[in-house]
Amino acid sequence: MNSLNRAEIIGNITRDPELKSTKAGQSVTTIGVATNRGWTDSSGTRHDEAEFHNVVCWGKLAEISCQFLKKGAKVYFAGRLRTRSWEDESGVKHFRTEIVAQDMIMLSPKDGDNGNNNSNVGPEDDNAPDPEPDDDVSSEDLPF
């Protein structure tokens, strides 16, 4: 039986994306996204909570996201979860869970666009290969 690894978020960009390249020349962008949740408890007190996500875009999606997304913009990402691990100089093992984006929709209007900027960016073909580096690229090869 197959399994499912799917993540979808709508949130705001927390910092301007920065385009980098792997040693093999593959484009990669890491993007911070904040999602917010609000609720009222039984005593009537209002609570707000922010969750911060790490999104990674590869290939053409990396280039487009870096070109068009800015801090504060509202965006939709769909992709899959991936957890990387590495050891620092002192031998401590670290883990980072990321959303590897496959689709993106920019939800914030461009300046002077009157709110009609729902631009969908993703694979041209649903059967297209994942826009990730070759299998021989490890976490150590990534520029972040």
Beta strands, then each sheet from edge to edge (+ up, - down):
strand 1: 7-13
strand 2: 18-21
strand 3: 27-40
strand 4: 46-58
strand 5: 74-87
strand 6: 93-106
strand 7: 119-121
sheet 1: 2+ 3- 1+ 5- 6+ 4+
sheet 2: 2+ 3- 1+ 5- 6+ 7-
end
